[in-house]
Amino acid sequence: MMKRMNNIAIVATLLFLVSCTEQSDRKIRLSTRPIIALMQEEVETIQIAAAQKKKVALLDFQADPSAGEPAWLHEGLKQKLIRALAQSQQLNLGPSRFVSDALSTLGLSASDVANEHTSQRLAAELNADVLMRGHFRFDAQTLHVTVELRGRQDGQVLRQFSAQSSEPDTLDALNSVIAELSLVIRGELEDKQPSAPEKRMVYADVSTTSKEAYKYFIAGVERIDQFNMPDAVPLLVKAVEIDTTFATAYHHLAHALISLGYEERARPYLEKAVKYSQDLSFRERAPILAMQAILAGEFYTAVRLYNQVIELYPEDDGVHYELGNYYFSIAHDYEKAIEKYETTIELNPKHKMAYNQLAYAYAYIGELDHAFHILERYAELAPDEPNPFDSYGEILQREGQLKESIKKYEKALSISADFWPSRDHLAVAHQDLGQVRKAEKILQETLAGSTEKRFRATTLHRLGYNELLKGNLARAEEYIQRAVQEGPDDAGYKILLLYLNPESDEHRQYFREILGKAIDEFGRGGFNGNRLLHLASWALHFNVGIDLADDLLGKSIASSDDPISRRTALAFKLIYDLQSGRSTAEAEKLFVQVADPESYQYAGPAPWGQYWRHYFNALRIGNENGFAIRDWAAGLYDFANDANNPHFQINGTIAMAAAEHLAGNLDIAEQMVSKIGIPCEGNWKIIGPFDMQRGFHQQFWPEKKAVDRWIADEKYAPEIVARRDELFDGYVDLKQIAGTSMNQALYALLEINSKMFRTVQLRFGMNGRLKAWLNDELVMMKNVRGDALIDNYITTAKLRIGANYLLVRIDNVIGEMGFYFRLTNLDGAAVDEVQFCPPVLVAQSTHPMHNGS
């Protein structure tokens, strides 16, 4: 199961989001891929930063002859001392495995390093400034620990420190000794003496006043790492009940609740985490502030916090991991996400969740062999956990390999029969195969056995989707109504009801209430900024609550200090002003004032449904109302280039072309989009729609026969039409072109003429599930539902000399249907000497769209 950083964004409700996939019988080639260049640079940067610190190597603690010491104490002493000293910004503690490797190379054991000669040899091997070794013993229930520091140049003892504790509990005694020793060691090795010790104890890398609270915290975090949020919540609640100032426990509790959909319940806990972290180290406080920023939609602030921690503590694997989650879930920059996840694993080879997320990131860029190999390594780390197999199943399901995905889900459930994500994914895989009865049986059993509200609401949502597969809209609406009653945060389901029945006065009132609640939350400082883009978009889409959404945008513009958040609100404000016929002067002025192109390197791409269709529609309306839309488009183009943000650069070019198209300069518009690899939408020929009854792999005649045969067959000519949608935006809006209803598939055909054999990239983003064939060879299959993003899915293919036929199939149960397409070289630039053409047919037809199979 994929861990998403942005857990609380509204479900992209328009199409009953179901992420799915599967794999074939092909053997998995084990990855021998080296660390990618970007990640290697990142590790080198960490090494440079670490080199500026004093290098310290800590050997295993040795036990003096005694009896009764706990078996874990040898390792426990070392790890707790490492954690305590790691809080220093001046010390670089080398990983334990480096010390072990060096001892092995020299043929030594830790007990051998007791004289100047062997100490000097080991320090030189490790390139360490200081060697630290210690021993301990129990004497009359008192723990005695001694640590000595040896210098690199001569191996002689620099200083020796001792501490003891008679605490009756061994863990308490250990923490007392470590607190005392870490203070004097830092005082010896750092340039400045540290401040006096705080009353709070540092347990590993978190601060708490209670050993019991720490035990519950650790148990809760372990459940989170296993994606067992329902069990994590009560453990973390217990931790903060014992220590009511335990900031990091509040932080993890908020995270678990948000993952379950309980944003309102989570917010007070996050506020307490912020409050009680004020006196903690920046290293411990920064992730809490970053979560607060993400909830407010202030992504630039969050990224800046993560980067500040990395600058101070470059060896902190957890912060690299969280930054990877940002790039994966919010920025959709999968290469940067891979860089951060691989850095995390390089620093901490046992970071299970980094393997999980790295596998998804590789899958998203089409590197399936790497993804599957990473998941195998994850399973080796967590052989008794279901999630590695669930994640494997999800990636297979996304790739359309449904039967293999089912096997992985069944494997996960054999490990843990109550692992809800796998039960849910298993039902969806059967839905994708068209096996609605089997899916319904699984879902009804899951519903009967679930007590967690979020799980029950999602299962009711799936049952509603099952009814849509049967063509029963009324029954689907009943299930979603039940999900509204169950859902911890019901806004997404209420919007879904509006999508199912947009003329319903009740559902339209639901949406106005959602907007009113958002405005009220804004006044109380509790608004989730992630939702702004969604709400402003839906108001325009349904033409309901526009006055309230406009008010919400104004409040966000006036109050936000985050450059990305404020510019997002201003971008929508411009659209609202333009579509309503109001002057855009004030919004444009503010937009220029907050211009900060550098910050937009962290901005995530805007999906077609949420933003770009409204932007290009605003251009059309503005042109009709006499606005200078060329200037408007040029402003976007110039800003995108200054920001060096590829997503906005592409859309900026399309905007310039759209302005020319609206001015009647059709040839100029076509040339402009061709230079970025986008064919004019009129070059596509559309076939369908076809009624779907048997799932994702149901075939229809365009994919059963060779394209060059059926385009020459007169009997098919009436079913192939040349028609484009009303917006010049680079997006082929099949729903508007064909007027599709529920459970239908459409095909689009493009001829690509090439003067030479060449390897190219085919880049897609789509609303609906996709299959694509080039010259009758299947080159891409994505069993994914979501909002279309330019260049979201990329595959490599070969063009032949002359005519090449690209056939694209999009299907959906309900909602938008359409796609982006770009043809590029391997560097993402347009391909020279390639021409896009409508296929030459035996007969040109103006026959109306065919409504059925």
N, C-alpha and C positions, 0 to 999 in steps of 0.2 A: 504494500500500500504506500502510495506516495505521500510523504509528509509535506504539506503546503505551509509556507510561511504565512500566507495571507488567508487564514482560515475563515475570516468573517466576511469576505466580499460576498455580495448577494449572489446566490446560485445563478449562473447565467441562464436564467429561467426560461428563456424563450423556447428552448427546445427540449425540455426534460433531460438535462444533461446526464449522459451515461457514457463514461469513458471505458472503452473496451478494446480487446485485442487477442492474438494467438500466433503460434509458430508451427512450421512444417516439420517433416521428418529429417531435414538436412542436419548433418553433424555440425556441432559447434566447434569452430576453430579457436583454440585457446589463444588469447591475446598475448602477443609479444610486444605490443606497442609501448615505446618508451614514454616517459613523461613528456607531454606536449611542451613546445617551446615556451608558451606563455607561463605554464606552471613552473617550468624549470627556472625561468626568470624570477618568478615569485619566490621560489625556494632560495635562489641566490640572494635576492633582496633580504630575505629573513636571515640568511647566514651573514650578510654584511652587517645588518643591524645587531645581530647577536655578537658579532666580532668586536663591536665597540664596548661590550660588557666584559667584566672579569670572568674568565672561564673557570668553572668549578666542577670537578668530577667527584661524585660521591660513591664510595664502595659500600658493599653490603656490610651491615653491622654483624659483629661476631659476639657470640654468647660466651661469657666466662663460665667456667665449670659451676653449675648450679642445677637445681631441680625445680620443676614446676612452671617454667615459663611457657606461655601459650605458643603454639606452633607458628602462629601468624606474626609474632612480634618481630622477627628478623626483618621481614619485608615491610611490616607496618611502620617501624621506626624510620626506615629509609624513605618510604613514600611520603609520610607526613612531613618529614624534614624538607624534602624536595618541594612539596606544596607550599610550605611556609616560606622558604627562601625564594621561591618563584615570584612572590609578591614584590621582590626587590626589582627596581628598574636598572640596577647596576650589576647584577649577577646573572650569569648565563649557566644554568644547570644542564649539563649534558645528559642525554637520554641514557637510561640504565643499560640498554642493549649495546651502546658504544663502549661502555666500560667492560662489559662481558666479552665483547669481541676483542678488545685490546688485550685483556688478560689471557684470552685463548691464544692470540697471536704470539704473545711473549712466553707462553707456557707457564703462566702463574695462576695462583688462586688469590682470593682476597686476603687470606690469612698470611700470604707470603709478603705482602707489601707492608713490612714492619721495619725496614731499614732504609738508609739514605739511597743506596744503590738501586734497589728495586723500585722505590718510589720515584726516583729520577727517571728511570727507564719508562715507567708507566705514564708519568706526566708528559714525557716527550712524545710517546706514542699517541696520546690523546690530545696533544697540543693544549694541555690544561695549565692554567696559571697556579691553581691550588688543587691538591688532593685532599679529600676529607674522608677519614675513616673513623670508625667508632666501635665500642663494645659496650655490653650491658650485662647486668646481673640482678638477681633478686636476693635480698638479704633481709630476713625477718619482715617479709611482706613489704619491703621498700624497694622500689625500682631505681637502680643506679645506672646512669648513662654517661659515658665519657666520649668526647669527640676530639680528635687532634687534626690540625691543619698542617700540611707539609708543602713547602715551596717547590717550584719546578726546577730552579737552577741547580740546587744541591740536594734536594730531597729531604732536607732537615725539617724537624718539627718547628713550625712558626709559633703556634699557640696550642694550648690544650684546655678544654673546658669540660666541666662536670656539672651534672644536675641530678637531683633525686626527687622522688615523690612517694608519699606513703598513702595516697588515695586508695581506698579499699577496692574501687573498681579499676581494672587494668587500663581500660580505655581512658578514663579520667586521668589516671597517673601518666599515661603516655602523652596526652594532650598538654598536661601541665609541664612535663619535661621538655617537650618540643617547643612550647611557647617561650620558655626560659632560654633554651639553647639557641633558637633562631634569632633571638634578640641580641645575644652577645656575639654570635657569629657575624651577623650583619654589621654590628658595631665595629668588629675587627676588619672586615673586608670592604665595606663601603667607605666612600670618601667622607660622608657625614654620618654622625651618630643618628640612629633612628629615634623617633619620639618614644615616650614612655609607653609601655604595653597597655593596651586597652583591656577593659574588663571582659569584653566579649572574647570568646575562644574562636580560633580559626580551625574549623574541622575541614580538612582537605582544602578545597578552594572556596568555601562559603563560611560566613560568620553567623554564629548562633550562641545563645547563652546556655543551651541545653543539649546534653548528649542524647537524651531520649528524642528530642525534636529532630536532631540530626538523623537518627536511625529511621524515623518515619519519613523524613525527607528523602533519604537514599532509596528507601523502598518505593516511594512514589515516583521518583525519577526513573527507576528501573522499569516500572509499569509503563511510563510514557515512552521509553525506548522500545518497548514491546507493542506499542500502539494499543495499550489496554487502558484507555482513558477513564472508563467507569471505575476501575479499581484504583487508579492513581489518585482520583479526587479525594476520597475519604482519608487516604494516608496523608496527603498534603494538608488537608483540613486539620488532622490531628497534630501535625507538626506545628502549625501556626496557632493552635489552641495552647500547646505547651509553651512555645516561645512566641508571644504575640508581637514581637518586633523582628521576626525572622524574614527579612526582605526577600531573599532569594527563594524561599519557600512560597511566599505570596506570588512571586513572579511565575514560578512553575505551575502553581495552582491556577492562575489566570490563563496560562497557556493551555492547560488541560481542559478548562471550561470552554474556552473559545473553540477548541477543536471539537467539542461536543455541541457547539452551536449556542452556548449560553453566554452570549456577549454581555448581557445586562448583569448577570451574576458575576461575571469575571471582572467587570470594571472596578468595583470597590476594592477587590483584592489587588489589582494593579496599582490603584491609588495608594494603598498601604505599602506596597513594594517601593514605590517612588518615595514615599514619606520616610520610611525606615532605612532607606539606603543612603541617606544624606551623609552619614558619617563613615560610610564604608569606602574601600578603595575604589578608584575609578574603574579598575578592572572588573569589579563585582557589580558596580552601579550601572555601567554603560549599557549592558544588554537590557536592563530594565527600562532605561530611558529610550532605548531603540524600539522596544515593543510599544511603549507609549506613543512614540512618533509614528510608527506604522499604523496603529489604530486610528490616529488622527489623519492618516493619509499623507504624512509629511515624510516622504521617502528619502529625500535628500538629507534631511536631518539624521535619519536612521543610518544611512550609509556613511555619513561623516563621522558619526559616533563609532561605528565599527572600524573605520579606517584609523581613527585616533587610537583605539585600543591596539590595533595591529602595529601601529608605529611605536607604541610604548612596550608592547609585549608581543613581538613578532612570532614567538613560539607558541602562542595561545591557539590551539587547534579549534577550540569551540567557536571563536569569533570568525575564523576563516570559514567554518561551516555555516554560520548564520549569514554571512555575506554571500556565500554560495546559494543559500536559499532565496535571498533577495534576487540575485541575478536569474535564478531559475523561475521562480514563481511570479515575480512582479516585472522585472525587466525583460524576461524571455530571451536573455542573452546566454544561450546554452554553452557557448565556448568559454565565456568567463565563469559560468557556474562550474564547468568541468575543471577549470584551473583552480578554483577555490576548493572544490571537493578533493581533488588529487593532492593539493597542498595539505589539507586536513589529514588525509591518510598518510602522507609522507611524515607528518609530525606525530601522528598517533595511529599506527597500523591497526588498532583495535576499535576504532570509531565506527560502530556498526551502521549508524544512520548515514554516515558519509558514503559508505558503499551503496546503501539503498538509493540515495539521491543521485549518486554518480551514474548508476545503472540507467535511471530514467533520463538523465541528461544525454548520455550516449545514445539512447534509443531515439530521443527527439531529433538528433542530427543524423539518424540513419545508421549509426554504428552498432548494429545489433549484436555482432560477435563480441564486441567489447562489453556491451551491456550484459549479455548472458554470462560472460566470464566473471564480471564483477559480482553478479548475483551468486555465482557459485562460491566465490570467496566470502561473501556475506553469510551464506548458509553454513560455511565451515566455522565461522565465528559464532553463529547462533543456531546450532543444529536442532535445538529443542523448541525453537520459536516458529510460528506459522508465517510470519510476515515475509521472509525471503521468498517463500514459494508463492505467496499471494502477489508480491511485486512481480515475480517472474510471469505469473498468469496475466496480470494487467498488461504488461508489455506485449506479450503474445497476443492478447485480445485486441490491443490497439492496432497490431499489424494484421488483423483479420484471420489469425490462425486460431480459430475458436475451439476446435476439439482438443488441441494441445493445451490451451489455456484452462479448459475444464479439468484436465488431469492435474495441473498445478494447484488449482483451488481445492480439489479433492485431497491432494497431498497435505495442503495447509490444514484442512479440516480434520485430517487423520491425526495431526499433532495436537490441535485444539478444536474440538467440535463446536465450541462456543465463540470462535473467532468471527465476530459479526461481519467484518469487511469481506471475508472470503465467501460467506453465505450470500451476501449481497451481490458480489461480483459473479458468483456462480449462476445466480438467477438471471443476471443481465446477459451473460454469455449464452444461455439457452434462448433468451429473447432474440439475440442477434442471429441465432440459427433458425429463428422462426418457430421455436418450440414453446409456444406461449402457455400451453397447459402445464408442461413440466416446470416452467418458470413460475407460474401462479402457485403451484403446489409448494415449491421451495419458499416463496414469499409469504404464503399464508402460515406455514410452519414457523418461519422466522418471526412473523408478527405475533403469533401466539406465545412464543418463548421470550419475547423482548419486554423488558420493563423500562429501559432507558428511553426517554421521550424522543431524543434525536434519532435513535435507531428506528423507533416506531414510525416517526414522521417520514423518514427516508423510505422505509419499506412501503408505506401507504403511497408515497410518490411513485415508486416502482410499480405498484399494482395499478395505479392510474395509467402509467405508460403502457402496461400490458393491455389495458382496455383500448387504448388508442391503436395498438397493433391489431386489435380485433375490429377496429372501426367504430367503437362505441364511445362517442364523445361525451354523452350525458353521464355514463357510468364512470368515465375517467374523472369528470368534474366532481362527482361525489367523493371519490377517493382523495382528491386534492383538498376538498373541503374538510375531510377528516384530518388530513395532514396539518391543515391550518390550526385545528384544535389541539393537536399533539405537539406541534413544533415549538421548540424553545424560542426561536426567533422566526416568526411566521411571515415576515415581509416577503421573502422570496416566493413562498407558496401563494400568497395573495396576488403578487404580480403574475404568477403563472396562471392563476384563474382568469385574470384580465386578458392574458394572451389567448386562452382557450375560448373566451367569450367576451370580445372587446366591446360589445354593445350593451353588456349588462350594467344597469345603473348601480346595482349593488357592488359589483367588482370595481367600477370606476370610483365609487365612494371609498372603497378599501384603499385605493391608491392615493386619493387625496388625504386620507387619514395617515398613511405612511409618510407622506411629505410633511404633514402638520406635526407629526411626532418628531421627524428629523429636525424641523425648525426649533421645536421645544428643546430637544437634546442640545442643539447648538447654543441655545440660551443658557443651558446649565453646564456647558463645557464638556458634554459627553457625546458629541456627535462623532460618528465613525467616518472619517474623511474618505475612506475607500468607497463609500457608497455614493459620493457626490456625482461621479461620472455616470453611474448606473441610473440614478434617479433623474438627473437632467436629461439623459438619453430617452428613458422610458416616457417621460412627460411629453417629449416631442413626438415619439413614435405613436403614442395613443391619443395625442392631442387632448390630454387631460391634466389638470393641475399645473399648467404652465406658469400661472401667476405665482403659485407657491414655490415651484422649482426656481423661478427667477429670483424670488426673495432669498432662497437658500444660497444661490450663487452670489448674490450681493453680500450676504453675511460672511461667506467664506473669503471673498476678495478683501473685505474690510479687516478681517481678523487674522488671516494666516500669515506667518512669517516665513514659511517654507517656500522657496522659489518655485518648485515644481507644482506644489499644491495650488499656489496662487495663480500661476500661469494657466493651469488646467481650468480653474474656475473662470478666468478671463477669456480663455479660448471659447468656452461654451457661452459666456456672456455675449461675445461678439456674434455668435450664431443666433442667439435669442434676439438680439437687437436687429440683426439683418433680416431675419424672417418676419419680425413684427413691423418692419418698416421704420424703426427708430434710428436715430443717429447713432453711429458707432464711434463717434469722435472720442467720448470719454473713455470707453473701454480700450480703444486703440492707444490713447495717451497713457493709461495705466499699464498697458501691455509693454510699451516701450520703457517705462520707468523701472519695471521689475525685470528687464531683460538681463539674463545671466546665462549666456549660451553654454558656459562651462558646466553648469549644474545639469544641463539636459543630456549630458553623457550618461546620467543615471536614470533618465526618464524611460519608463516602459512604453512599448508600442501601443497605439490606440487601435482597438478593433474596428472593423468596418461598421458593425451594427451599433456600437456604442458611440462612435464619434464621426467617422469619415462620411457615412451616408448623409449625416446631418450637415456636415461642413459643405459637401458638394451640392447638396440641395439648397443650402444658403447662398452659395455662389449663383446658382440658377435664379433664385428669387431676387437676389441683389441685382443681377443683370437686368431682370425684367423691370425693376424699380429704378434703374438708372444709376446704381452705385458704380464706383470705379473698381470693378472687381479685379482688373489686371493689377492694380496697386496692392489689393488685398492678397492676391495669390503671390505676388512678388515678395511681399513682406514675409510670408511663410517660407518661401524658397530661400531668401537671404538668411533668415534666422536659422533654418535647418542646416545650411552650409556652415554658418558660424559655429553652431553647436556640434557639428561633425557627428550628427546622429543619423545613421543610414535609413532608419525607418521614416523619419521626417523628411530626409532628403528625397526619397522616392516619392512620397506623397506631395512634397513641394513641387517637384517636376510635373507630376500629374495635374496639380492645381494650375500651374502655368499653362499647360496644354489645354485644360478645361476652359480657361479664360479665352484662349484663342478659338476653341471650338464654339463657344457661345457667341463669339464675335463673328462667326461665319468663316473663319480661316481653317478649314478642315484639313487641308494638306499639311499646314504647319503643325497643327495639333497631333496628327498622326506621326510626323517625323519626330516630334519631341518625345512621345511615349516609346517610339521604336528605339530611341537612343538609350533607353533603360531596359529594353528587352520585353516590352509589353505590347502585344498586338492590339490594334483597335478592336473594340468589342463587336463591330459589325463584320469582322472577318470570321467569326464563329458561326457554324451552322448547328441548329438545335434539333434534336430528335426526341420525341416523347411528349407528354409523360407516360410512364408505364406503371401500372398498379402493382404494388409489392405485397406478396402474401407469404413468402417462404424465407424471409430473412435476408441478411446482407449478401449472401452468395447466390441468390436467385438470379438467373441469367435471362437476358432479353436479346432479341436478334442483333442489335448493333455489335455486341461483343462475341456473338457466336460465329460470325462470318468475317472473312478478311475484308478490311475496309475498302480496298481498291476494287473488290468485286461488287459490294453492295452500292457503292456510289455510281457504278456503271449500270445498275439494274433499274430499269424504269419503274418497276412495281414499288420500289421504296421511295422514289422521288417525291410523292405527295406527302410523305411523313417527315421530310427534311426541309426545314424552313430557315430563311435568313431573317433574323429579327434581333434588334438590340433593345436594351432597356433605356429609360429616359435620361439617366445620369451618365455623364462622361467622367468616370472616376476610377477606371482601371479594373473595376469589379464587374463580373458577368452575373447579373441578377436574374437567375433562372426562374425564381418564383414570380417576379414581375413579368418576365417574358412569356411564361407558359401558364400563369395563373394556377399553380399546382394546389392540390388539396392534400389530405392526409395519406401517408404511406405510398409515396410515389418516387420514381427515379426518372432522371433526365440525362441525356447525353449531349455533349457539345463536341463538334469536330472542327479541327483547324489544320490547314495545310501549311507546312514549313518548308520552304525551298532553300536548299543549301548548295553552294557552288563546290563544296569539297566534303570529304569525310572528316568528321570532327567529334571530339568528346565535349559534351555540354552538360550544364545543370538545368534541370526542370524544377522550378520553384513554385510552390502552391501555398495558398491559404484558403480555407473554405468554411462555409456554413453547410453542415451536412457531412455525410461520410463520402469518401472519395476512392475511386479506382481510376487509374490512368494507363493507357496503352500507347506506345510509340511504335508505329509500323507493326501492329498486332501483338507486340510483346508487352506483357504487364510490367510496368516500370515503377508503379507506386500503388499501395493499398493502405488506406488509413481508416480504420473503424473508430472514428473519433467524432464527437459532437462538441462544438464550441463556436465562438465567434471568429470570423475570418481575420487573420493577420497576414499581411504581405510577407512572403518568404518564410512562412512558419515551418514548411516541410520541404526538404530538398533531396533530390536524388540525381544520380549521374546516369547519362545515357549517351548513345552514339547516333549522330545524324549520318545518313547516307547522301550521296550526291543526288540532287534532284528533289522530287517531291517526297516529303515525310508526313505521315498522317498521325496527328495527336488526337486521340479519342479520350474524353474525360467523362466519367459518370459521377453524378452527385445524387444521393438519395437522402431522404429524411422522413421521419414519422410525422412531425409537425414543425412549423417554424420556417425560418429563412432557408433558402437554397441558392447557392451561388458560389463563385470562387474567384480568387486572384490567380494569375499565372504570369511568370516571368521566365524567359529563356536567357541564360547567361553563360559565360565561360566559367572556368573553375575558380576564378577570382571574384565572381559576382558581377562582372561588367557585361554589358550587352555584347552579343556576338556579331562580328562584322560579316558582311556579305551573306546575310540571311534575310529572306523576305517572307512575311506572313501574308497568306492569301486565303480567301474562302475556297473550299474545295470545288473543283470543276465537276459539276453533276451532269448527268444526261439531260435532265430537265430541271429548270428553275421553277419553284412552286411558291404560290401564295396561298396554298391550302391552309385552312385554320388548324390550330394545334390539335393533335390527336389526343383524346382524353381516355386513355386506357391502354391495355397491353395488346 
